[in-house]
Amino acid sequence: MSFNEYKPIDLSTALILADEILARRSPKANFLLNIGVSKSRGQYLKLCFSYLRWVDDIVDDPDGKVSDKRNFINRQLNLISNYSNNILTPIEDTEEAFLLYFIQYGLSNGNSIIINSVRLMIEGLEMDVQRTERDGIFTESEMNMYINKMSKSFFDVTASFILPEGKYPYQDVIITTASTKIWMIRDLIEDLEHGYINITRENLNLYNLNAANLQHNNNLKLYLADEINKIIKILLDEAEIIKRFPIRVKLFNYYTQVYYLPQIFRLKENDFDLHKAKHCRKFKGELKTYFSSFILGVQLFTKEF
């Protein structure tokens, strides 16, 4: 949509649209925000989430040109910089209005953390574009930076809204990395279609994996088995860290953890076959999946609370 075609929307309209988008695209996340964050503040978090989903969709579009994605990400980073410095820049899309109103909310409340969280997430998505400009593969150090940006962004912005306004003393904490890794495994095959692979260059070599023929390589099962064991260890380690957080943050973090546990245990029950794990829902396998998730969920709860 060009600037000439865009019709500016006011704040109240933007809040309504963001709520509708999140309710449609992420109903469970929308429900959790409705019960975990006051409406007056949660509506601004929905602006953020709806904006970021829009950016992610454009970056992940397999039909989009890489050069267009690069220009798009550069524009978003410039908008964040300009809006953060009260430099008004013409808006070209509804979601850019979401960004403007979200940053204005952060500025009016003196909350630089939530503004930085959006910047971190866009920088992470910028890394996705950068790797599609190459062969789509991260080195281990690049992957660690990418995961840290994504995890830090998600946790900081969410916890900032869950906690009482202005009280967020955890800027040194990077958490929810396990959840980020689970998302990456869940979307491994889909991400191949987007032009990148969420296995590091070092692990491709270590497990003798060919990115061009990944799904038909038996060594992929070995990699996934090892990666899931690492994720479970990270979950348990993060549970120890989350002990010092207020109860509302603990509950949100715990929900996020247990919500994604079936993803990894379903993969184990289907012999680490990504296609079967995504489409197979046999009763016996699902029973085992949710039983294993329950057992680990109890362990996490015991450690966190």
Backbone hydrogen bonds in HBPLUS format (Angstrom, degrees):
<---DONOR---> <-ACCEPTOR-->    atom                        ^
c    i                          cat <-CA-CA->   ^        H-A-AA   ^      H-
h    n   atom  resd res      DA  || num        DHA   H-A  angle D-A-AA Bond
n    s   type  num  typ     dist DA aas  dist angle  dist       angle   num
A0005-GLU N   A0002-SER O   3.08 MM   3  5.29 134.3  2.29 101.0 113.2     1
A0006-TYR N   A0002-SER O   3.16 MM   4  6.41 131.8  2.40 143.4 156.7     2
A0006-TYR N   A0003-PHE O   3.18 MM   3  5.13 135.7  2.39  95.3 107.5     3
A0014-ALA N   A0010-ASP O   3.00 MM   4  6.24 157.4  2.05 152.3 159.4     4
A0015-LEU N   A0011-LEU O   2.92 MM   4  6.19 157.7  1.97 158.3 163.7     5
A0016-ILE N   A0012-SER O   3.18 MM   4  6.39 155.4  2.24 142.4 148.3     6
A0017-LEU N   A0013-THR O   2.96 MM   4  6.19 164.9  1.98 153.8 157.8     7
A0018-ALA N   A0014-ALA O   2.93 MM   4  6.06 162.6  1.96 151.5 156.2     8
A0019-ASP N   A0015-LEU O   3.11 MM   4  6.20 156.4  2.17 141.5 147.6     9
A0020-GLU N   A0016-ILE O   3.05 MM   4  6.31 155.2  2.11 146.8 153.6    10
A0021-ILE N   A0017-LEU O   2.90 MM   4  6.14 156.8  1.95 151.0 157.5    11
A0022-LEU N   A0018-ALA O   2.99 MM   4  6.16 169.9  2.00 152.5 154.8    12
A0023-ALA N   A0019-ASP O   2.98 MM   4  6.05 158.0  2.03 144.6 151.3    13
A0024-ARG N   A0020-GLU O   3.05 MM   4  6.16 145.6  2.18 140.1 148.6    14
A0025-ARG N   A0021-ILE O   2.83 MM   4  5.97 166.0  1.85 157.0 161.1    15
A0026-SER N   A0022-LEU O   2.76 MM   4  5.23 155.8  1.81 137.7 145.9    16
A0030-ASN N   A0026-SER O   2.89 MM   4  6.10 158.5  1.93 157.4 164.6    17
A0031-PHE N   A0027-PRO O   2.90 MM   4  6.09 153.7  1.97 142.4 149.1    18
A0032-LEU N   A0028-LYS O   2.97 MM   4  6.18 159.7  2.02 146.8 152.0    19
A0033-LEU N   A0029-ALA O   2.97 MM   4  6.20 157.2  2.03 149.5 155.2    20
A0034-ASN N   A0030-ASN O   2.98 MM   4  6.18 149.8  2.08 143.9 152.6    21
A0035-ILE N   A0031-PHE O   3.18 MM   4  6.50 142.6  2.32 145.8 154.4    22
A0036-GLY N   A0032-LEU O   2.85 MM   4  5.82 135.4  2.05 142.7 155.8    23
A0037-VAL N   A0033-LEU O   3.01 MM   4  5.43 148.9  2.11 140.8 141.9    24
A0041-ARG N   A0038-SER O   3.10 MM   3  5.54 135.2  2.31 108.7 119.9    25
A0042-GLY N   A0038-SER O   2.61 MM   4  5.60 167.3  1.63 167.6 171.0    26
A0043-GLN N   A0039-LYS O   3.18 MM   4  5.87 153.5  2.25 141.9 143.7    27
A0044-TYR N   A0041-ARG O   3.06 MM   3  5.66 143.2  2.20 113.6 122.9    28
A0045-LEU N   A0042-GLY O   3.09 MM   3  5.00 119.6  2.47  93.3 108.6    29
A0046-LYS N   A0042-GLY O   2.98 MM   4  6.31 146.8  2.09 148.6 157.7    30
A0047-LEU N   A0043-GLN O   3.26 MM   4  6.55 137.7  2.45 128.5 138.5    31
A0048-CYS N   A0044-TYR O   3.24 MM   4  6.60 152.8  2.32 141.6 147.2    32
A0049-PHE N   A0045-LEU O   2.94 MM   4  6.29 165.9  1.96 155.1 157.5    33
A0050-SER N   A0046-LYS O   2.93 MM   4  5.91 164.4  1.96 146.5 151.1    34
A0051-TYR N   A0047-LEU O   3.02 MM   4  6.10 153.4  2.09 142.3 149.9    35
A0052-LEU N   A0048-CYS O   2.93 MM   4  6.17 166.7  1.95 156.4 159.7    36
A0053-ARG N   A0049-PHE O   2.95 MM   4  6.11 153.6  2.02 146.2 153.3    37
A0054-TRP N   A0050-SER O   3.17 MM   4  6.30 153.3  2.24 139.6 146.2    38
A0055-VAL N   A0051-TYR O   3.05 MM   4  6.43 158.9  2.09 152.3 157.6    39
A0056-ASP N   A0052-LEU O   2.90 MM   4  6.06 164.6  1.93 150.1 154.6    40
A0057-ASP N   A0053-ARG O   2.91 MM   4  6.10 153.6  1.98 146.4 153.2    41
A0058-ILE N   A0054-TRP O   3.18 MM   4  6.48 154.0  2.25 147.4 153.4    42
A0059-VAL N   A0055-VAL O   3.00 MM   4  6.28 162.5  2.03 155.1 160.0    43
A0060-ASP N   A0056-ASP O   2.90 MM   4  5.99 150.5  1.99 147.2 155.4    44
A0061-ASP N   A0058-ILE O   3.34 MM   3  5.21 155.8  2.40  97.5 104.5    45
A0064-GLY N   A0061-ASP O   3.12 MM   3  5.38 160.2  2.16 109.8 116.0    46
A0068-ASP N   A0065-LYS O   3.09 MM   3  5.19 119.9  2.47  96.5 111.1    47
A0069-LYS N   A0065-LYS O   2.99 MM   4  6.36 153.4  2.07 150.2 158.0    48
A0070-ARG N   A0066-VAL O   2.88 MM   4  6.15 154.9  1.94 150.1 157.1    49
A0071-ASN N   A0067-SER O   3.04 MM   4  6.29 162.2  2.07 145.4 149.4    50
A0072-PHE N   A0068-ASP O   2.88 MM   4  6.05 152.1  1.96 143.3 151.9    51
A0073-ILE N   A0069-LYS O   2.88 MM   4  6.11 165.1  1.91 154.7 157.1    52
A0074-ASN N   A0070-ARG O   2.98 MM   4  6.16 163.8  2.01 151.2 156.1    53
A0075-ARG N   A0071-ASN O   3.00 MM   4  6.17 150.1  2.09 140.9 148.9    54
A0076-GLN N   A0072-PHE O   3.03 MM   4  6.38 155.5  2.09 147.8 154.2    55
A0077-LEU N   A0073-ILE O   2.96 MM   4  6.24 162.3  1.99 157.3 161.3    56
A0078-ASN N   A0074-ASN O   2.99 MM   4  6.18 153.1  2.06 143.9 151.6    57
A0079-LEU N   A0075-ARG O   2.82 MM   4  6.08 153.2  1.89 150.1 158.0    58
A0080-ILE N   A0076-GLN O   2.96 MM   4  6.24 160.4  2.00 150.0 154.3    59
A0081-SER N   A0077-LEU O   3.07 MM   4  6.29 161.0  2.11 144.3 149.3    60
A0082-ASN N   A0078-ASN O   2.81 MM   4  6.02 165.2  1.83 152.9 157.3    61
A0083-TYR N   A0079-LEU O   2.77 MM   4  5.84 173.8  1.77 157.9 160.1    62
A0084-SER N   A0080-ILE O   2.95 MM   4  5.88 150.4  2.04 139.9 148.5    63
A0085-ASN N   A0082-ASN O   3.03 MM   3  5.19 138.6  2.21 100.1 112.1    64
A0087-ILE N   A0082-ASN O   2.68 MM   5  4.69 166.3  1.70 146.9 142.7    65
A0086-ASN N   A0083-TYR O   3.10 MM   3  4.87 159.2  2.15 106.1 105.8    66
A0096-GLU N   A0093-ASP O   3.06 MM   3  5.32 134.2  2.27 102.1 114.5    67
A0097-ALA N   A0094-THR O   2.91 MM   3  5.21 132.8  2.14 103.3 116.7    68
A0098-PHE N   A0094-THR O   3.19 MM   4  6.71 142.2  2.34 139.6 150.4    69
A0099-LEU N   A0095-GLU O   3.09 MM   4  6.48 152.5  2.17 143.0 148.8    70
A0100-LEU N   A0096-GLU O   3.01 MM   4  6.28 160.4  2.05 143.0 147.8    71
A0101-TYR N   A0097-ALA O   2.99 MM   4  6.21 172.0  1.99 158.1 158.4    72
A0102-PHE N   A0098-PHE O   2.95 MM   4  6.07 151.2  2.03 147.2 155.9    73
A0103-ILE N   A0099-LEU O   2.94 MM   4  6.14 167.1  1.96 158.1 160.6    74
A0104-GLN N   A0100-LEU O   2.93 MM   4  6.13 157.9  1.98 149.8 156.7    75
A0105-TYR N   A0101-TYR O   2.98 MM   4  6.11 145.7  2.10 135.8 144.7    76
A0106-GLY N   A0102-PHE O   3.00 MM   4  6.37 155.6  2.06 146.8 153.2    77
A0107-LEU N   A0103-ILE O   2.86 MM   4  6.12 160.4  1.90 154.5 159.5    78
A0108-SER N   A0104-GLN O   2.91 MM   4  6.02 160.1  1.95 145.8 151.4    79
A0109-ASN N   A0105-TYR O   3.14 MM   4  6.30 134.2  2.36 141.3 152.3    80
A0111-ASN N   A0106-GLY O   2.77 MM   5  4.81 157.7  1.81 153.1 151.2    81
A0110-GLY N   A0107-LEU O   3.11 MM   3  4.97 162.6  2.14 102.2 107.2    82
A0116-ASN N   A0112-SER O   2.88 MM   4  6.08 159.9  1.93 150.6 156.3    83
A0117-SER N   A0113-ILE O   2.88 MM   4  6.11 139.3  2.05 141.6 153.5    84
A0118-VAL N   A0114-ILE O   3.30 MM   4  6.58 150.6  2.39 139.3 144.0    85
A0119-ARG N   A0115-ILE O   3.18 MM   4  6.53 160.5  2.22 146.7 152.1    86
A0120-LEU N   A0116-ASN O   2.85 MM   4  6.08 157.6  1.90 149.7 155.4    87
A0121-MET N   A0117-SER O   3.07 MM   4  6.31 158.6  2.11 146.5 151.5    88
A0122-ILE N   A0118-VAL O   3.02 MM   4  6.29 162.2  2.05 154.0 158.4    89
A0123-GLU N   A0119-ARG O   2.88 MM   4  6.10 152.3  1.95 148.7 157.2    90
A0124-GLY N   A0120-LEU O   2.90 MM   4  6.19 145.1  2.02 143.8 153.6    91
A0125-LEU N   A0121-MET O   2.96 MM   4  6.32 155.1  2.02 147.3 153.7    92
A0126-GLU N   A0122-ILE O   2.76 MM   4  6.00 139.0  1.93 140.2 152.8    93
A0127-MET N   A0123-GLU O   3.08 MM   4  6.39 141.4  2.24 137.5 146.4    94
A0127-MET N   A0124-GLY O   3.07 MM   3  5.13 123.5  2.40  94.4 108.4    95
A0128-ASP N   A0124-GLY O   3.29 MM   4  6.76 139.1  2.47 136.9 147.5    96
A0128-ASP N   A0125-LEU O   3.09 MM   3  4.98 122.8  2.43  90.5 105.1    97
A0129-VAL N   A0125-LEU O   3.15 MM   4  6.57 152.8  2.22 145.0 151.2    98
A0130-GLN N   A0126-GLU O   2.87 MM   4  6.19 158.8  1.91 151.3 157.7    99
A0131-ARG N   A0127-MET O   3.00 MM   4  6.22 153.0  2.08 144.5 150.4   100
A0132-THR N   A0128-ASP O   3.17 MM   4  6.44 143.9  2.31 141.6 151.0   101
A0132-THR N   A0129-VAL O   3.16 MM   3  5.19 124.5  2.48  95.7 109.9   102
A0133-GLU N   A0129-VAL O   3.14 MM   4  6.46 127.8  2.43 141.0 154.7   103
A0133-GLU N   A0130-GLN O   3.16 MM   3  5.15 137.8  2.34  93.6 105.7   104
A0134-ARG N   A0131-ARG O   3.01 MM   3  5.06 147.6  2.12  96.1 106.3   105
A0136-GLY N   A0131-ARG O   2.62 MM   5  4.41 133.4  1.83 151.0 141.9   106
A0197-ILE N   A0136-GLY O   2.96 MM  61  5.96 159.4  2.00 148.0 147.1   107
A0201-ARG N   A0138-PHE O   2.82 MM  63  6.07 147.3  1.93 152.5 162.4   108
A0143-MET N   A0139-THR O   2.86 MM   4  6.09 157.3  1.92 152.1 158.8   109
A0144-ASN N   A0140-GLU O   2.95 MM   4  6.17 158.4  1.99 148.9 154.3   110
A0145-MET N   A0141-SER O   3.07 MM   4  6.28 157.3  2.13 143.6 149.6   111
A0146-TYR N   A0142-GLU O   2.88 MM   4  6.09 158.4  1.93 149.1 155.5   112
A0147-ILE N   A0143-MET O   2.86 MM   4  6.08 168.2  1.87 157.5 159.6   113
A0148-ASN N   A0144-ASN O   2.96 MM   4  6.05 159.7  2.00 145.6 151.7   114
A0149-LYS N   A0145-MET O   2.99 MM   4  6.19 155.9  2.05 147.5 153.5   115
A0150-MET N   A0146-TYR O   3.05 MM   4  6.31 168.9  2.06 153.5 156.1   116
A0151-SER N   A0147-ILE O   2.84 MM   4  5.90 168.6  1.85 154.6 158.4   117
A0152-LYS N   A0148-ASN O   2.85 MM   4  5.72 162.5  1.88 143.2 149.2   118
A0153-SER N   A0149-LYS O   2.98 MM   4  5.94 159.9  2.02 143.9 150.0   119
A0154-PHE N   A0150-MET O   3.08 MM   4  6.23 172.1  2.09 149.5 151.6   120
A0155-PHE N   A0151-SER O   3.01 MM   4  6.10 171.8  2.01 154.5 157.2   121
A0156-ASP N   A0152-LYS O   2.95 MM   4  5.84 163.9  1.97 147.2 152.6   122
A0157-VAL N   A0153-SER O   3.15 MM   4  6.15 170.4  2.16 150.4 153.5   123
A0158-THR N   A0154-PHE O   3.18 MM   4  6.15 159.4  2.23 142.4 148.6   124
A0159-ALA N   A0155-PHE O   2.83 MM   4  5.80 168.5  1.85 154.5 158.3   125
A0160-SER N   A0156-ASP O   2.92 MM   4  5.84 150.4  2.01 141.8 150.0   126
A0161-PHE N   A0158-THR O   3.15 MM   3  5.44 130.0  2.41 102.0 114.0   127
A0162-ILE N   A0158-THR O   3.01 MM   4  6.29 150.7  2.10 148.2 157.5   128
A0163-LEU N   A0159-ALA O   2.88 MM   4  5.90 167.2  1.90 152.8 155.4   129
A0167-LYS N   A0164-PRO O   3.11 MM   3  5.75 152.1  2.19 147.3 145.5   130
A0173-VAL N   A0170-TYR O   3.11 MM   3  5.54 167.4  2.12 117.9 120.7   131
A0180-THR N   A0176-THR O   3.17 MM   4  6.48 157.4  2.22 146.0 151.8   132
A0181-LYS N   A0177-THR O   2.97 MM   4  6.23 155.7  2.03 148.2 154.2   133
A0182-ILE N   A0178-ALA O   2.94 MM   4  6.26 148.4  2.04 147.3 156.5   134
A0183-TRP N   A0179-SER O   2.98 MM   4  6.29 158.7  2.03 152.1 157.1   135
A0184-MET N   A0180-THR O   3.10 MM   4  6.37 152.0  2.18 143.4 150.9   136
A0185-ILE N   A0181-LYS O   3.04 MM   4  6.36 150.6  2.13 145.5 152.5   137
A0186-ARG N   A0182-ILE O   2.87 MM   4  6.06 168.1  1.89 156.2 160.0   138
A0187-ASP N   A0183-TRP O   2.97 MM   4  6.14 149.2  2.07 146.5 153.8   139
A0188-LEU N   A0185-ILE O   3.14 MM   3  4.97 167.0  2.16 108.9 110.0   140
A0191-ASP N   A0187-ASP O   2.75 MM   4  5.79 157.0  1.80 158.5 164.4   141
A0192-LEU N   A0189-ILE O   3.12 MM   3  5.23 131.5  2.37  97.7 110.6   142
A0193-GLU N   A0190-GLU O   3.04 MM   3  5.42 131.1  2.28 104.5 116.4   143
A0194-HIS N   A0191-ASP O   2.91 MM   3  4.87 134.9  2.12  95.5 109.1   144
A0196-TYR N   A0191-ASP O   3.24 MM   5  5.83 170.2  2.25 148.3 145.3   145
A0195-GLY N   A0192-LEU O   3.17 MM   3  5.28 158.2  2.22 101.3 107.9   146
A0204-LEU N   A0200-THR O   2.93 MM   4  6.24 151.2  2.01 151.8 160.3   147
A0205-ASN N   A0201-ARG O   3.19 MM   4  6.45 153.6  2.26 143.0 149.1   148
A0206-LEU N   A0202-GLU O   2.85 MM   4  6.08 157.3  1.90 144.9 152.4   149
A0207-TYR N   A0203-ASN O   2.93 MM   4  5.89 165.0  1.95 147.0 149.6   150
A0209-LEU N   A0204-LEU O   2.77 MM   5  4.77 163.6  1.80 145.5 150.2   151
A0208-ASN N   A0205-ASN O   3.24 MM   3  4.91 156.9  2.29  96.1 102.7   152
A0213-ASN N   A0210-ASN O   2.98 MM   3  5.40 150.6  2.07 111.9 120.9   153
A0216-HIS N   A0213-ASN O   3.35 MM   3  5.86 147.9  2.46 110.3 118.7   154
A0217-ASN N   A0214-LEU O   3.19 MM   3  5.49 157.8  2.25 121.0 119.1   155
A0220-LEU N   A0217-ASN O   2.99 MM   3  5.70 162.5  2.02 119.6 125.1   156
A0221-LYS N   A0218-ASN O   3.16 MM   3  5.85 145.4  2.29 115.5 121.8   157
A0222-LEU N   A0219-ASN O   3.07 MM   3  5.14 119.6  2.45  96.3 110.9   158
A0223-TYR N   A0219-ASN O   3.08 MM   4  6.47 159.9  2.12 152.6 157.6   159
A0224-LEU N   A0220-LEU O   2.90 MM   4  6.14 167.2  1.92 154.5 157.6   160
A0225-ALA N   A0221-LYS O   2.93 MM   4  6.04 158.8  1.98 146.5 152.3   161
A0226-ASP N   A0222-LEU O   3.09 MM   4  6.28 165.5  2.11 149.7 153.1   162
A0227-GLU N   A0223-TYR O   2.86 MM   4  6.03 158.4  1.90 152.4 159.5   163
A0228-ILE N   A0224-LEU O   2.91 MM   4  6.02 156.9  1.97 148.7 153.8   164
A0229-ASN N   A0225-ALA O   3.17 MM   4  6.40 156.2  2.23 143.9 150.1   165
A0230-LYS N   A0226-ASP O   3.05 MM   4  6.35 148.8  2.15 143.8 152.3   166
A0231-ILE N   A0227-GLU O   2.92 MM   4  6.21 149.8  2.01 144.0 152.7   167
A0232-ILE N   A0228-ILE O   2.96 MM   4  6.24 159.4  2.00 152.6 156.9   168
A0233-LYS N   A0229-ASN O   3.16 MM   4  6.40 154.2  2.23 140.4 147.0   169
A0234-ILE N   A0230-LYS O   2.93 MM   4  6.23 155.4  1.99 148.0 155.0   170
A0235-LEU N   A0231-ILE O   2.86 MM   4  6.16 157.4  1.91 152.8 159.0   171
A0236-LEU N   A0232-ILE O   3.11 MM   4  6.39 158.0  2.16 147.0 151.7   172
A0237-ASP N   A0233-LYS O   2.91 MM   4  6.17 153.9  1.98 148.3 156.3   173
A0238-GLU N   A0234-ILE O   2.77 MM   4  5.96 160.0  1.81 155.3 160.6   174
A0239-ALA N   A0235-LEU O   2.98 MM   4  6.17 140.5  2.14 138.7 149.6   175
A0240-GLU N   A0237-ASP O   3.14 MM   3  5.36 132.1  2.38  99.0 110.9   176
A0241-ILE N   A0237-ASP O   3.35 MM   4  6.77 146.4  2.47 139.5 148.3   177
A0241-ILE N   A0238-GLU O   3.05 MM   3  4.99 117.6  2.45  92.2 107.8   178
A0242-ILE N   A0238-GLU O   2.92 MM   4  6.17 158.0  1.97 155.5 160.8   179
A0245-PHE N   A0242-ILE O   3.06 MM   3  5.42 166.4  2.08 117.6 121.2   180
A0249-VAL N   A0246-PRO O   3.11 MM   3  5.60 124.7  2.43 110.7 123.3   181
A0250-LYS N   A0246-PRO O   3.03 MM   4  6.32 159.5  2.07 153.3 159.9   182
A0251-LEU N   A0247-ILE O   2.91 MM   4  6.11 162.6  1.94 152.6 156.1   183
A0252-PHE N   A0248-ARG O   3.15 MM   4  6.34 158.0  2.20 139.5 145.1   184
A0253-ASN N   A0249-VAL O   2.85 MM   4  6.02 168.1  1.87 154.6 158.3   185
A0254-TYR N   A0250-LYS O   2.77 MM   4  5.92 159.9  1.81 152.7 159.1   186
A0255-TYR N   A0251-LEU O   2.97 MM   4  6.11 159.3  2.01 144.9 150.3   187
A0256-THR N   A0252-PHE O   3.00 MM   4  6.26 160.4  2.04 149.1 154.4   188
A0257-GLN N   A0253-ASN O   2.93 MM   4  6.23 155.2  2.00 149.2 156.0   189
A0258-VAL N   A0254-TYR O   2.94 MM   4  6.19 173.2  1.94 165.1 162.8   190
A0259-TYR N   A0255-TYR O   2.94 MM   4  5.84 147.7  2.04 146.4 155.2   191
A0260-TYR N   A0257-GLN O   3.20 MM   3  5.74 135.5  2.41 108.5 118.2   192
A0261-LEU N   A0258-VAL O   3.35 MM   3  5.07 146.9  2.47  92.2 101.4   193
A0263-GLN N   A0260-TYR O   3.03 MM   3  5.49 139.4  2.20 110.9 122.1   194
A0264-ILE N   A0261-LEU O   3.07 MM   3  5.71 128.8  2.34 116.5 126.7   195
A0265-PHE N   A0261-LEU O   3.24 MM   4  6.55 168.1  2.26 158.3 161.9   196
A0266-ARG N   A0262-PRO O   2.80 MM   4  5.57 150.0  1.89 141.5 148.9   197
A0268-LYS N   A0264-ILE O   3.14 MM   4  6.48 149.6  2.24 139.7 147.4   198
A0269-GLU N   A0265-PHE O   2.95 MM   4  6.18 157.0  2.00 144.7 150.6   199
A0270-ASN N   A0266-ARG O   3.13 MM   4  6.28 130.1  2.39 136.2 147.8   200
A0270-ASN N   A0267-LEU O   3.27 MM   3  5.18 136.6  2.47  93.2 104.9   201
A0272-PHE N   A0267-LEU O   2.75 MM   5  4.84 151.0  1.83 159.4 156.8   202
A0271-ASP N   A0268-LYS O   3.17 MM   3  5.26 141.9  2.32 117.7 113.7   203
A0273-ASP N   A0270-ASN O   3.01 MM   3  5.71 150.0  2.10 119.9 127.4   204
A0277-ALA N   A0273-ASP O   2.92 MM   4  6.08 162.8  1.95 157.7 163.3   205
A0278-LYS N   A0274-LEU O   3.17 MM   4  6.24 140.4  2.34 136.9 145.6   206
A0279-HIS N   A0275-HIS O   3.11 MM   4  6.30 147.9  2.22 146.3 154.8   207
A0280-CYS N   A0276-LYS O   2.61 MM   4  4.97 152.5  1.68 147.5 150.9   208
A0286-GLU N   A0282-LYS O   2.87 MM   4  6.05 161.6  1.91 161.5 167.6   209
A0287-LEU N   A0283-PHE O   2.87 MM   4  6.04 152.1  1.95 149.9 157.9   210
A0288-LYS N   A0284-LYS O   3.09 MM   4  6.37 160.3  2.13 148.2 152.4   211
A0289-THR N   A0285-GLY O   2.88 MM   4  6.07 154.8  1.94 144.8 152.9   212
A0290-TYR N   A0286-GLU O   2.94 MM   4  6.13 166.1  1.96 152.7 154.1   213
A0291-PHE N   A0287-LEU O   2.97 MM   4  6.08 143.6  2.11 141.0 151.6   214
A0292-SER N   A0288-LYS O   2.93 MM   4  6.08 166.2  1.95 151.7 154.7   215
A0293-SER N   A0289-THR O   3.00 MM   4  6.20 152.0  2.09 140.7 149.3   216
A0294-PHE N   A0290-TYR O   2.91 MM   4  5.95 148.2  2.01 133.8 142.0   217
A0295-ILE N   A0291-PHE O   2.99 MM   4  6.30 158.9  2.04 151.4 156.0   218
A0296-LEU N   A0292-SER O   3.11 MM   4  6.36 168.7  2.13 151.5 153.6   219
A0297-GLY N   A0293-SER O   2.81 MM   4  5.87 149.5  1.90 142.0 152.1   220
A0298-VAL N   A0294-PHE O   2.91 MM   4  6.16 148.7  2.01 149.6 156.4   221
A0299-GLN N   A0295-ILE O   3.18 MM   4  6.52 155.4  2.24 143.6 150.0   222
A0300-LEU N   A0296-LEU O   2.91 MM   4  6.21 161.1  1.95 154.7 159.2   223
A0301-PHE N   A0297-GLY O   2.93 MM   4  6.10 159.7  1.97 145.5 151.4   224
A0302-THR N   A0298-VAL O   2.93 MM   4  6.11 159.9  1.97 150.3 155.3   225
A0303-LYS N   A0299-GLN O   3.08 MM   4  6.32 153.4  2.15 146.5 153.3   226
A0304-GLU N   A0300-LEU O   2.86 MM   4  5.99 159.7  1.90 155.5 161.2   227
A0305-PHE N   A0301-PHE O   2.92 MM   4  5.76 161.3  1.95 150.0 154.1   228
